[in-house]
Amino acid sequence: MGYTQLIKGLFRDFQNLGIRVIPYKGILFSNTIFDNKVIRESGDMDLLVYPEDARKGSWNFFFENGFNFDLFNDEFKFSDQDEIITAILASKGKYEQAFNKNGLHIDLHWG
């Protein structure tokens, strides 16, 4: 499945879950400014969600669909998933989390 199909599926899934999301940075620029004329498909995507939607379901969506994320703070290495999500979303100045699956890299932005 191509990158474009993955993106369409992801947006459809988010819409079905009531998560308000828009493309952000690279994919937005490629589709609006450059009329989708790209030299290569990227394996990187930036998404922007409302802060309340970041908690509401987007994190759960990524976990339920086999995405992984790197945890850079050892303070949380023994915490459960809910504690980690709460701590990251409450962090001041931290409004982005990267998720990875099969070479697809998604940066989720909020705030």
Residue pairs with C-beta under 8 A, 6 or more apart in sequence:
2 41
3 41
3 42
3 43
3 104
4 41
6 104
7 23
7 27
7 45
10 45
10 47
10 106
11 21
13 61
14 21
14 49
14 58
14 61
17 57
17 61
18 53
18 56
18 57
19 49
19 53
19 56
19 57
19 58
19 61
20 49
20 50
20 53
21 47
21 48
21 49
21 53
21 58
22 28
22 47
22 48
23 31
23 45
23 46
23 47
23 48
24 46
24 47
24 48
24 109
25 46
26 42
26 44
26 45
26 46
27 42
27 45
27 46
28 46
30 36
30 37
30 38
30 42
43 103
43 104
43 105
44 105
44 106
44 107
45 104
45 105
45 106
45 107
46 106
46 107
46 109
47 58
47 106
47 107
47 108
47 109
48 109
48 110
49 58
49 108
49 109
49 110
50 110
51 89
51 110
51 111
53 110
54 89
54 108
54 110
55 85
55 89
58 108
59 85
59 97
59 108
62 69
62 99
62 106
62 108
63 81
65 101
66 101
67 99
67 100
67 101
67 106
68 99
68 100
68 101
69 97
69 98
69 99
69 100
70 98
70 100
71 77
71 84
76 83
76 84
76 87
79 87
88 94
88 97
89 110
95 109
95 110
95 111
96 107
96 108
96 109
96 110
97 107
97 108
98 105
98 106
98 107
98 108
99 105
99 106
99 107
99 108
100 106
